[in-house]
């Protein structure tokens, strides 16, 4: 089978299930993963044959895509903040809006000779904690998750990316205090209400871990409430609390955080125009620049 024939086969098998632009992306991702072949090479070698050892796993991957399995789980990896991360069905697939949250943190941090202390609550794959550790070499980063299997993935990702993270297996809802004081507390906790399941794609509902996704309709802010309470004791005097949030609950989040005594509560939209992330503090920062 040639490159061109494989491309036609993939389009034929997937065109009724995915947008054509997404099918094209799958084609290049599969070639890069199974044939170590760049997009430029694939385009230049359209008439060249592919080895059977490449075609066979790609066809199997196509069958899994027909069952709506996310391609990141099929390949066992993804890219986040330009870094490679291993993923499986024990962790959420990192999203672009979470990259925006990491970038926001980095734009607020001013270089300092003193090491920053950072804790990521609900770390999952470790994408937030590891990306911050890569970008802030002098930071001491802790990452917490309730799932032991997720922490196994996160530890492999820390090793893969060459950073040291202090991983803790902990249920934040059953935690009375955090283990230290921190300059930055950051969390992307579960925030999707059950009533919003109808808006979600089948590949998310069928494959991604519900433990990391969903909260009840009656108490959708329970993780934020708990983390904000813990942050009151664990934030350093010049510290910042960052959240990724449910796009429909921005006003409720502002009310919650102000009721906890936080000042300078700022809500920011993601690149899609949805309310998606927040920063709040107790006092003015001397080590950080506050960014609207």
Buried (B, 14 or more C-beta within 10 A) or exposed (E): BEBEBBBEBBBEBBEEEBEEEEBBBBBBBBBBBBBEBEBEBBEEBEEEEBEEEBBEBBBEBBEBBEEBBBBBBBBEBBEBBEBEBBBBBBBBBBBEBBBBBBBBBEEBBEEEEEEBBBBBBBBBBBBBBBBBBBBBEEBBBBBBBBBEBBBBBBBBBBEBBEBEBBBBEBEBEEBEEBEEBBBBBBBBBBBBBEEBEEEBEEBBBEBBBEBBBBBEEEEBBBBBBBBBEBBEEBBBEBBBBBBBBBBBBBEBBBEBBEEBEBEBBBBBBBEEEBBBBBBBBBEEBEBBEEEE
